[in-house]
Amino acid sequence: MAYQGLKVIDFHVHFPGGGGGGGRRAERHPALVAYDRERSERMRKEWDTPAPEPAGTREEAGDRWAGEVEKYGLSRVVFVTGGGNDPLAETVARHPDKFFGLAHNRPEDPDSAEQLRHGIEDLGLKGYKLLAPTIGKPLDDPHFRPLWQLLADRKLPVLIHFGVLGHAGGTVYHPLMSPLTLAPVAKEFLDIPFVIPHFGCGYTQDLLQLCWALPNVHVDTSGSNQWMRWMPYPLTLEDLFRKFYELIGPDRIIFGTDSSWFPRGFSVRYLQDQLRACRHLNFPETDVAKIFGGNAARLLHLDPAG
């Protein structure tokens, strides 16, 4: 079974209970906790999603996610976080025909390069996930060079979040908020496919400029993308697809949902909305197939027969 005849790969899924990958969350003021709870409840009602429930055991959550892959006719899902590299690798190994995983750890750790090497070479993870607004050094700091070199040697993708991070009370200012701060690294390590999620998450112009300048920068479409509502000019999902398609074509646009918790599971609504936008724009079916699975398969070095 395939979704509308497409080999869909969701490149951006968080394993339930696995955290965001990279940051150590500080204690927050009660006013921020209350504000976050209020806004999250409002968003739940806006999108008509059920309240999250306990994830259960890791095995149970993994089996439920395998069921989601089958239910919606997906080819694979890529877990970009999963509570650590070793636990995530165990989850992927439980359903290797349905799951891929990306390594995720604090890049500033003294042994960060060894952690990444272990995740890739020993555990079989397929790339690296980072949250730029949690990193305390410039991305071209010498400490990070072994990480970039390891990934470049293997031509593995790096999914790196820029822009607003978190819900209400989250991060809106940080030296690494803009995708343009990646430019020195992306320019030097052209063998690394860098994937910037959520259409830049409020930093669309910066991401478009980065994509224009460098051929190894990709965009991921994941999430509700409701940050569009907070822009000072009107912006729609069709606008985003049109603008990136006009600039970089179909080969560097990667489908994702940012799905995670149950009982929502796979956010098919995001898939439907994005497919509708692409078809309203009259994208050729060959390009739709690239955006919703083919490009991810290429970045993950997935055999076409698999």
Summary of the structure (lengths in Angstrom):
residues: 306
radius of gyration: 18.2
end to end distance: 14.1
largest distance: 52.8
contacts: 1004
relative contact order: 0.15
helix: 46%
strand: 12%
